[in-house]
Amino acid sequence: MSFKQLSQQSHPRADSAVSSSHTDVKSTTGPGRWQKVWKEFLEPVVFAVVITQFLATLVGVDGVSMMPNLRNGERVFVPKYETWLHKAGVGDFKRGDILIFKPPREAASKLPELMKSAPMNLWTYRPFLIKRLIALPGDHVSVQGGEVTVNGVKLDAAWTTDYWREQGCWDQQSEVANNATSTSIEGQRVNAVPDRKEFVVPNNTYYVMGDNRSPGGSEDSRIVGPILKRDVAGRAAAVIWPIMRKTTMTYDCVNRQANAPAGTPLLNWRLLTRPTAFDALLGTSGK
């Protein structure tokens, strides 16, 4: 029932007065109604979209592929403006950066965990992953015995391999620990990329790996291949949440899961700087 009909039923003997009054109300409150909708609902949504798409956003870490440096459930700050500048040709991401990106479509179609379903299975989508940038376009990458070499320089990955050695499950034997790209992981055939001892990173792509160097700890460029620059959402620049973090978190190598954190809680706000080991790769090129 319209406002006019309701008014006419409420005042049956004052049709002309109500009609005149209704016309006045419509002309004076119509724009105000839309202004209220804009201010209270649309403006915050538009503002939030602009902020998260073009300026900055927060991304949650899901899983253990970036342990020990990032834990499941932590939230990282991503300066999105950097990504737009890079896409415009201003600067580029650097080796050692932690990137948020979508996996290649072909690989996602072959690995169920890299393809998610929307509510009611209305559509499928590739979830964002978080890994560390190891090599740039043109770089030559090889992996042998769990150690990575870029452009002939062995990368000192002590920032993560020391932890996995202590846990007793630093992977040095599997297919992905001995190939730059591998057809399988933990005996599971994926066939997204062929077996290659050395890999040259193509133009407009990046080679990424997770910090988790335990068997099956990370599905990264060794399994899915290089990631496209256009699929990169941004760089994880800092940890924002939780505010406090307990100092120790061990890993159950048998069940392949993180144990409950222990130790003294410390402030968890921290910048995610590049490991200094990547400085050894400055100035190197595979070309």
Short mmCIF file of the C-alpha atoms (twelve columns), coordinates in Angstrom:
data_MODEL
# 
_entry.id   MODEL 
# 
loop_
_atom_site.group_PDB 
_atom_site.id 
_atom_site.type_symbol 
_atom_site.label_atom_id 
_atom_site.label_alt_id 
_atom_site.label_comp_id 
_atom_site.label_asym_id 
_atom_site.label_seq_id 
_atom_site.Cartn_x 
_atom_site.Cartn_y 
_atom_site.Cartn_z 
_atom_site.pdbx_PDB_model_num 
ATOM 1   C CA . MET A 1   0.000   0.000   0.000   1 
ATOM 2   C CA . SER A 2   1.440   3.389   -0.962  1 
ATOM 3   C CA . PHE A 3   1.783   6.394   1.357   1 
ATOM 4   C CA . LYS A 4   -0.881  8.203   -0.653  1 
ATOM 5   C CA . GLN A 5   -3.378  5.350   -0.341  1 
ATOM 6   C CA . LEU A 6   -2.758  5.101   3.389   1 
ATOM 7   C CA . SER A 7   -3.301  8.830   3.806   1 
ATOM 8   C CA . GLN A 8   -6.529  8.758   1.823   1 
ATOM 9   C CA . GLN A 9   -7.952  5.978   3.969   1 
ATOM 10  C CA . SER A 10  -6.985  7.799   7.150   1 
ATOM 11  C CA . HIS A 11  -8.607  11.101  5.982   1 
ATOM 12  C CA . PRO A 12  -11.473 10.261  3.574   1 
ATOM 13  C CA . ARG A 13  -13.004 13.769  3.814   1 
ATOM 14  C CA . ALA A 14  -9.867  15.683  3.042   1 
ATOM 15  C CA . ASP A 15  -8.767  14.211  -0.265  1 
ATOM 16  C CA . SER A 16  -7.591  17.438  -1.839  1 
ATOM 17  C CA . ALA A 17  -5.752  18.535  1.286   1 
ATOM 18  C CA . VAL A 18  -4.027  15.192  1.675   1 
ATOM 19  C CA . SER A 19  -3.138  15.091  -2.015  1 
ATOM 20  C CA . SER A 20  -1.637  18.555  -1.818  1 
ATOM 21  C CA . SER A 21  0.169   17.714  1.406   1 
ATOM 22  C CA . HIS A 22  1.456   14.437  -0.072  1 
ATOM 23  C CA . THR A 23  2.829   16.226  -3.108  1 
ATOM 24  C CA . ASP A 24  4.713   18.659  -0.873  1 
ATOM 25  C CA . VAL A 25  6.122   15.864  1.298   1 
ATOM 26  C CA . LYS A 26  7.286   13.886  -1.723  1 
ATOM 27  C CA . SER A 27  9.139   16.822  -3.223  1 
ATOM 28  C CA . THR A 28  10.884  17.774  0.013   1 
ATOM 29  C CA . THR A 29  11.689  14.411  1.557   1 
ATOM 30  C CA . GLY A 30  12.457  12.283  -1.530  1 
ATOM 31  C CA . PRO A 31  16.056  13.524  -1.932  1 
ATOM 32  C CA . GLY A 32  16.497  13.463  1.835   1 
ATOM 33  C CA . ARG A 33  15.530  9.805   1.957   1 
ATOM 34  C CA . TRP A 34  18.176  8.896   -0.614  1 
ATOM 35  C CA . GLN A 35  20.717  11.084  1.134   1 
ATOM 36  C CA . LYS A 36  20.055  9.153   4.341   1 
ATOM 37  C CA . VAL A 37  20.474  5.819   2.533   1 
ATOM 38  C CA . TRP A 38  23.721  7.063   1.020   1 
ATOM 39  C CA . LYS A 39  25.122  8.415   4.290   1 
ATOM 40  C CA . GLU A 40  24.129  5.455   6.454   1 
ATOM 41  C CA . PHE A 41  24.604  2.509   4.098   1 
ATOM 42  C CA . LEU A 42  26.122  3.162   0.686   1 
ATOM 43  C CA . GLU A 43  28.822  5.667   1.622   1 
ATOM 44  C CA . PRO A 44  30.477  3.385   4.235   1 
ATOM 45  C CA . VAL A 45  30.398  0.471   1.775   1 
ATOM 46  C CA . VAL A 46  31.913  2.502   -1.062  1 
ATOM 47  C CA . PHE A 47  34.486  3.975   1.308   1 
ATOM 48  C CA . ALA A 48  35.432  0.512   2.578   1 
ATOM 49  C CA . VAL A 49  35.767  -0.856  -0.966  1 
ATOM 50  C CA . VAL A 50  38.002  2.038   -2.018  1 
ATOM 51  C CA . ILE A 51  40.173  1.646   1.075   1 
ATOM 52  C CA . THR A 52  40.567  -2.137  0.834   1 
ATOM 53  C CA . GLN A 53  41.039  -2.252  -2.944  1 
ATOM 54  C CA . PHE A 54  43.304  0.734   -3.467  1 
ATOM 55  C CA . LEU A 55  44.920  1.753   -0.162  1 
ATOM 56  C CA . ALA A 56  45.295  -1.037  2.387   1 
ATOM 57  C CA . THR A 57  43.600  -4.106  3.815   1 
ATOM 58  C CA . LEU A 58  44.045  -6.888  6.372   1 
ATOM 59  C CA . VAL A 59  44.427  -10.531 5.363   1 
ATOM 60  C CA . GLY A 60  44.125  -13.572 7.620   1 
ATOM 61  C CA . VAL A 61  46.708  -16.368 7.564   1 
ATOM 62  C CA . ASP A 62  45.000  -19.721 7.038   1 
ATOM 63  C CA . GLY A 63  47.175  -22.776 7.664   1 
ATOM 64  C CA . VAL A 64  50.786  -23.542 8.562   1 
ATOM 65  C CA . SER A 65  52.604  -23.113 5.226   1 
ATOM 66  C CA . MET A 66  54.392  -19.975 6.486   1 
ATOM 67  C CA . MET A 67  55.482  -21.331 9.865   1 
ATOM 68  C CA . PRO A 68  57.471  -20.507 11.901  1 
ATOM 69  C CA . ASN A 69  57.286  -16.857 10.823  1 
ATOM 70  C CA . LEU A 70  53.513  -16.618 10.401  1 
ATOM 71  C CA . ARG A 71  51.042  -18.682 12.401  1 
ATOM 72  C CA . ASN A 72  47.543  -19.789 11.571  1 
ATOM 73  C CA . GLY A 73  44.987  -17.111 12.452  1 
ATOM 74  C CA . GLU A 74  47.350  -14.147 12.397  1 
ATOM 75  C CA . ARG A 75  46.301  -11.115 10.394  1 
ATOM 76  C CA . VAL A 76  48.703  -9.149  8.248   1 
ATOM 77  C CA . PHE A 77  48.602  -5.599  6.922   1 
ATOM 78  C CA . VAL A 78  48.727  -5.319  3.114   1 
ATOM 79  C CA . PRO A 79  49.443  -1.891  1.521   1 
ATOM 80  C CA . LYS A 80  47.394  -2.270  -1.672  1 
ATOM 81  C CA . TYR A 81  48.653  0.996   -3.162  1 
ATOM 82  C CA . GLU A 82  52.038  -0.690  -3.672  1 
ATOM 83  C CA . THR A 83  50.439  -3.282  -5.933  1 
ATOM 84  C CA . TRP A 84  48.737  -0.651  -8.072  1 
ATOM 85  C CA . LEU A 85  51.978  1.283   -8.388  1 
ATOM 86  C CA . HIS A 86  53.810  -1.873  -9.467  1 
ATOM 87  C CA . LYS A 87  51.114  -2.653  -12.037 1 
ATOM 88  C CA . ALA A 88  51.557  0.878   -13.370 1 
ATOM 89  C CA . GLY A 89  55.273  0.214   -13.817 1 
ATOM 90  C CA . VAL A 90  56.495  1.957   -10.671 1 
ATOM 91  C CA . GLY A 91  58.840  -0.367  -8.782  1 
ATOM 92  C CA . ASP A 92  58.404  -4.093  -8.204  1 
ATOM 93  C CA . PHE A 93  58.251  -6.616  -5.407  1 
ATOM 94  C CA . LYS A 94  61.607  -7.881  -4.166  1 
ATOM 95  C CA . ARG A 95  63.001  -11.306 -3.388  1 
ATOM 96  C CA . GLY A 96  62.152  -12.138 0.209   1 
ATOM 97  C CA . ASP A 97  58.822  -10.285 0.240   1 
ATOM 98  C CA . ILE A 98  55.785  -12.179 1.498   1 
ATOM 99  C CA . LEU A 99  53.061  -12.054 -1.154  1 
ATOM 100 C CA . ILE A 100 49.313  -12.657 -1.157  1 
ATOM 101 C CA . PHE A 101 48.124  -14.077 -4.470  1 
ATOM 102 C CA . LYS A 102 45.793  -16.456 -6.268  1 
ATOM 103 C CA . PRO A 103 47.252  -19.777 -7.483  1 
ATOM 104 C CA . PRO A 104 47.435  -20.518 -11.229 1 
ATOM 105 C CA . ARG A 105 44.108  -21.706 -12.627 1 
ATOM 106 C CA . GLU A 106 45.431  -24.943 -14.108 1 
ATOM 107 C CA . ALA A 107 47.063  -25.996 -10.861 1 
ATOM 108 C CA . ALA A 108 44.005  -25.008 -8.833  1 
ATOM 109 C CA . SER A 109 41.850  -27.241 -11.005 1 
ATOM 110 C CA . LYS A 110 44.094  -30.207 -10.121 1 
ATOM 111 C CA . LEU A 111 44.437  -29.569 -6.395  1 
ATOM 112 C CA . PRO A 112 41.080  -29.611 -4.570  1 
ATOM 113 C CA . GLU A 113 42.394  -27.495 -1.683  1 
ATOM 114 C CA . LEU A 114 43.209  -24.688 -4.126  1 
ATOM 115 C CA . MET A 115 39.630  -24.390 -5.374  1 
ATOM 116 C CA . LYS A 116 36.819  -23.353 -3.026  1 
ATOM 117 C CA . SER A 117 33.049  -23.313 -3.417  1 
ATOM 118 C CA . ALA A 118 30.808  -20.372 -2.669  1 
ATOM 119 C CA . PRO A 119 27.746  -20.796 -0.416  1 
ATOM 120 C CA . MET A 120 25.228  -23.252 -1.882  1 
ATOM 121 C CA . ASN A 121 27.897  -24.177 -4.463  1 
ATOM 122 C CA . LEU A 122 26.802  -21.313 -6.667  1 
ATOM 123 C CA . TRP A 123 30.330  -20.907 -8.049  1 
ATOM 124 C CA . THR A 124 33.927  -21.838 -7.396  1 
ATOM 125 C CA . TYR A 125 36.877  -19.562 -6.815  1 
ATOM 126 C CA . ARG A 126 40.611  -19.652 -6.144  1 
ATOM 127 C CA . PRO A 127 41.376  -18.620 -2.556  1 
ATOM 128 C CA . PHE A 128 44.261  -16.287 -1.832  1 
ATOM 129 C CA . LEU A 129 47.506  -17.909 -0.690  1 
ATOM 130 C CA . ILE A 130 50.458  -16.428 1.183   1 
ATOM 131 C CA . LYS A 131 54.067  -17.388 0.356   1 
ATOM 132 C CA . ARG A 132 57.526  -15.850 0.134   1 
ATOM 133 C CA . LEU A 133 58.898  -14.476 -3.129  1 
ATOM 134 C CA . ILE A 134 62.063  -16.406 -3.959  1 
ATOM 135 C CA . ALA A 135 62.883  -15.543 -7.566  1 
ATOM 136 C CA . LEU A 136 62.041  -12.854 -10.118 1 
ATOM 137 C CA . PRO A 137 61.467  -13.081 -13.885 1 
ATOM 138 C CA . GLY A 138 64.589  -14.344 -15.627 1 
ATOM 139 C CA . ASP A 139 66.065  -15.909 -12.481 1 
ATOM 140 C CA . HIS A 140 67.394  -19.470 -12.611 1 
ATOM 141 C CA . VAL A 141 66.147  -21.573 -9.687  1 
ATOM 142 C CA . SER A 142 67.288  -25.011 -8.570  1 
ATOM 143 C CA . VAL A 143 66.399  -27.039 -5.459  1 
ATOM 144 C CA . GLN A 144 68.573  -29.843 -4.133  1 
ATOM 145 C CA . GLY A 145 68.474  -31.527 -0.737  1 
ATOM 146 C CA . GLY A 146 66.011  -28.946 0.560   1 
ATOM 147 C CA . GLU A 147 68.315  -26.043 -0.318  1 
ATOM 148 C CA . VAL A 148 67.494  -23.395 -2.895  1 
ATOM 149 C CA . THR A 149 69.936  -21.861 -5.353  1 
ATOM 150 C CA . VAL A 150 69.100  -18.711 -7.336  1 
ATOM 151 C CA . ASN A 151 71.331  -17.621 -10.226 1 
ATOM 152 C CA . GLY A 152 74.112  -19.845 -8.965  1 
ATOM 153 C CA . VAL A 153 74.006  -18.441 -5.414  1 
ATOM 154 C CA . LYS A 154 72.902  -20.824 -2.667  1 
ATOM 155 C CA . LEU A 155 70.276  -19.106 -0.542  1 
ATOM 156 C CA . ASP A 156 70.979  -19.309 3.187   1 
ATOM 157 C CA . ALA A 157 67.477  -20.128 4.430   1 
ATOM 158 C CA . ALA A 158 68.472  -20.452 8.084   1 
ATOM 159 C CA . TRP A 159 65.614  -18.089 8.974   1 
ATOM 160 C CA . THR A 160 63.335  -21.081 8.453   1 
ATOM 161 C CA . THR A 161 65.393  -24.284 7.984   1 
ATOM 162 C CA . ASP A 162 66.955  -23.953 11.453  1 
ATOM 163 C CA . TYR A 163 63.480  -24.228 12.947  1 
ATOM 164 C CA . TRP A 164 62.545  -27.272 10.861  1 
ATOM 165 C CA . ARG A 165 65.834  -28.964 11.679  1 
ATOM 166 C CA . GLU A 166 65.066  -28.493 15.371  1 
ATOM 167 C CA . GLN A 167 61.594  -29.970 14.916  1 
ATOM 168 C CA . GLY A 168 63.159  -33.003 13.237  1 
ATOM 169 C CA . CYS A 169 61.307  -32.714 9.938   1 
ATOM 170 C CA . TRP A 170 63.291  -30.545 7.552   1 
ATOM 171 C CA . ASP A 171 62.433  -32.111 4.201   1 
ATOM 172 C CA . GLN A 172 65.569  -32.969 2.225   1 
ATOM 173 C CA . GLN A 173 64.441  -36.199 0.566   1 
ATOM 174 C CA . SER A 174 61.103  -35.702 -1.174  1 
ATOM 175 C CA . GLU A 175 60.402  -34.776 -4.786  1 
ATOM 176 C CA . VAL A 176 59.796  -31.108 -3.986  1 
ATOM 177 C CA . ALA A 177 63.001  -30.956 -1.930  1 
ATOM 178 C CA . ASN A 178 65.007  -32.022 -4.981  1 
ATOM 179 C CA . ASN A 179 63.286  -30.344 -7.904  1 
ATOM 180 C CA . ALA A 180 62.630  -26.745 -8.848  1 
ATOM 181 C CA . THR A 181 59.265  -27.977 -10.140 1 
ATOM 182 C CA . SER A 182 57.727  -31.377 -9.447  1 
ATOM 183 C CA . THR A 183 54.849  -33.392 -10.844 1 
ATOM 184 C CA . SER A 184 53.950  -34.721 -7.399  1 
ATOM 185 C CA . ILE A 185 54.020  -33.931 -3.704  1 
ATOM 186 C CA . GLU A 186 54.149  -36.617 -1.036  1 
ATOM 187 C CA . GLY A 187 53.444  -39.280 -3.629  1 
ATOM 188 C CA . GLN A 188 50.329  -37.499 -4.901  1 
ATOM 189 C CA . ARG A 189 50.441  -36.872 -8.642  1 
ATOM 190 C CA . VAL A 190 49.442  -33.341 -9.494  1 
ATOM 191 C CA . ASN A 191 50.918  -32.899 -12.962 1 
ATOM 192 C CA . ALA A 192 50.517  -29.141 -12.967 1 
ATOM 193 C CA . VAL A 193 54.200  -28.773 -13.877 1 
ATOM 194 C CA . PRO A 194 56.856  -31.222 -15.114 1 
ATOM 195 C CA . ASP A 195 59.832  -32.451 -13.099 1 
ATOM 196 C CA . ARG A 196 62.695  -29.980 -13.557 1 
ATOM 197 C CA . LYS A 197 65.977  -29.713 -11.704 1 
ATOM 198 C CA . GLU A 198 66.362  -26.106 -12.811 1 
ATOM 199 C CA . PHE A 199 63.678  -23.614 -13.693 1 
ATOM 200 C CA . VAL A 200 63.893  -20.242 -15.418 1 
ATOM 201 C CA . VAL A 201 61.181  -17.905 -14.127 1 
ATOM 202 C CA . PRO A 202 59.147  -16.610 -17.118 1 
ATOM 203 C CA . ASN A 203 58.355  -12.951 -17.742 1 
ATOM 204 C CA . ASN A 204 55.506  -11.448 -15.708 1 
ATOM 205 C CA . THR A 205 55.641  -14.219 -13.102 1 
ATOM 206 C CA . TYR A 206 57.197  -14.915 -9.693  1 
ATOM 207 C CA . TYR A 207 58.589  -18.060 -8.099  1 
ATOM 208 C CA . VAL A 208 57.328  -18.449 -4.514  1 
ATOM 209 C CA . MET A 209 57.805  -20.896 -1.653  1 
ATOM 210 C CA . GLY A 210 56.327  -21.325 1.802   1 
ATOM 211 C CA . ASP A 211 58.557  -21.042 4.862   1 
ATOM 212 C CA . ASN A 212 57.274  -24.445 6.007   1 
ATOM 213 C CA . ARG A 213 60.012  -26.784 4.775   1 
ATOM 214 C CA . SER A 214 58.616  -29.972 6.305   1 
ATOM 215 C CA . PRO A 215 57.359  -32.804 4.029   1 
ATOM 216 C CA . GLY A 216 54.176  -31.598 2.326   1 
ATOM 217 C CA . GLY A 217 54.348  -28.379 4.316   1 
ATOM 218 C CA . SER A 218 53.682  -26.006 1.443   1 
ATOM 219 C CA . GLU A 219 52.084  -26.221 -1.990  1 
ATOM 220 C CA . ASP A 220 53.982  -23.528 -3.836  1 
ATOM 221 C CA . SER A 221 55.757  -22.874 -7.145  1 
ATOM 222 C CA . ARG A 222 57.493  -26.236 -6.876  1 
ATOM 223 C CA . ILE A 223 54.059  -27.831 -7.381  1 
ATOM 224 C CA . VAL A 224 51.825  -25.194 -8.983  1 
ATOM 225 C CA . GLY A 225 54.429  -23.397 -11.066 1 
ATOM 226 C CA . PRO A 226 55.150  -19.662 -11.145 1 
ATOM 227 C CA . ILE A 227 52.413  -17.218 -10.194 1 
ATOM 228 C CA . LEU A 228 51.267  -14.466 -12.516 1 
ATOM 229 C CA . LYS A 229 51.989  -10.890 -11.532 1 
ATOM 230 C CA . ARG A 230 48.388  -9.977  -12.241 1 
ATOM 231 C CA . ASP A 231 47.235  -12.523 -9.641  1 
ATOM 232 C CA . VAL A 232 49.210  -10.844 -6.838  1 
ATOM 233 C CA . ALA A 233 46.997  -8.925  -4.416  1 
ATOM 234 C CA . GLY A 234 49.834  -7.379  -2.437  1 
ATOM 235 C CA . ARG A 235 52.704  -7.691  0.020   1 
ATOM 236 C CA . ALA A 236 52.287  -8.621  3.665   1 
ATOM 237 C CA . ALA A 237 54.031  -5.718  5.379   1 
ATOM 238 C CA . ALA A 238 53.268  -6.234  9.072   1 
ATOM 239 C CA . VAL A 239 51.480  -8.463  11.575  1 
ATOM 240 C CA . ILE A 240 48.550  -6.680  13.180  1 
ATOM 241 C CA . TRP A 241 46.671  -9.434  15.038  1 
ATOM 242 C CA . PRO A 242 46.723  -10.961 17.569  1 
ATOM 243 C CA . ILE A 243 48.251  -8.202  19.648  1 
ATOM 244 C CA . MET A 244 50.115  -10.668 21.862  1 
ATOM 245 C CA . ARG A 245 51.791  -13.923 20.811  1 
ATOM 246 C CA . LYS A 246 53.368  -16.650 22.920  1 
ATOM 247 C CA . THR A 247 57.043  -17.105 22.148  1 
ATOM 248 C CA . THR A 248 57.105  -20.823 21.319  1 
ATOM 249 C CA . MET A 249 55.145  -22.991 18.919  1 
ATOM 250 C CA . THR A 250 56.441  -26.462 18.117  1 
ATOM 251 C CA . TYR A 251 55.345  -28.652 15.235  1 
ATOM 252 C CA . ASP A 252 54.066  -32.224 15.295  1 
ATOM 253 C CA . CYS A 253 55.967  -33.792 12.404  1 
ATOM 254 C CA . VAL A 254 53.987  -37.054 12.582  1 
ATOM 255 C CA . ASN A 255 50.512  -35.537 12.426  1 
ATOM 256 C CA . ARG A 256 51.744  -32.522 10.440  1 
ATOM 257 C CA . GLN A 257 50.146  -29.867 12.568  1 
ATOM 258 C CA . ALA A 258 51.211  -27.086 14.876  1 
ATOM 259 C CA . ASN A 259 51.093  -27.694 18.609  1 
ATOM 260 C CA . ALA A 260 49.520  -25.245 21.026  1 
ATOM 261 C CA . PRO A 261 51.674  -22.160 21.614  1 
ATOM 262 C CA . ALA A 262 53.592  -21.913 24.861  1 
ATOM 263 C CA . GLY A 263 55.921  -19.551 26.653  1 
ATOM 264 C CA . THR A 264 55.732  -15.911 27.650  1 
ATOM 265 C CA . PRO A 265 53.287  -13.715 25.697  1 
ATOM 266 C CA . LEU A 266 55.044  -10.915 23.845  1 
ATOM 267 C CA . LEU A 267 53.812  -8.022  21.729  1 
ATOM 268 C CA . ASN A 268 53.093  -9.422  18.268  1 
ATOM 269 C CA . TRP A 269 53.005  -6.180  16.290  1 
ATOM 270 C CA . ARG A 270 55.970  -6.468  13.940  1 
ATOM 271 C CA . LEU A 271 57.151  -5.519  10.484  1 
ATOM 272 C CA . LEU A 272 57.639  -8.370  8.050   1 
ATOM 273 C CA . THR A 273 61.064  -7.478  6.731   1 
ATOM 274 C CA . ARG A 274 62.952  -9.474  4.118   1 
ATOM 275 C CA . PRO A 275 65.506  -11.954 5.554   1 
ATOM 276 C CA . THR A 276 69.015  -10.552 5.153   1 
ATOM 277 C CA . ALA A 277 70.067  -13.716 3.289   1 
ATOM 278 C CA . PHE A 278 68.349  -12.324 0.187   1 
ATOM 279 C CA . ASP A 279 70.935  -9.523  0.085   1 
ATOM 280 C CA . ALA A 280 73.350  -12.054 -1.376  1 
ATOM 281 C CA . LEU A 281 71.131  -12.200 -4.477  1 
ATOM 282 C CA . LEU A 282 71.192  -8.451  -5.125  1 
ATOM 283 C CA . GLY A 283 72.623  -7.701  -8.528  1 
ATOM 284 C CA . THR A 284 72.377  -11.316 -9.699  1 
ATOM 285 C CA . SER A 285 70.448  -12.306 -12.769 1 
ATOM 286 C CA . GLY A 286 69.847  -15.458 -14.702 1 
ATOM 287 C CA . LYS A 287 69.969  -13.618 -17.998 1 
# 
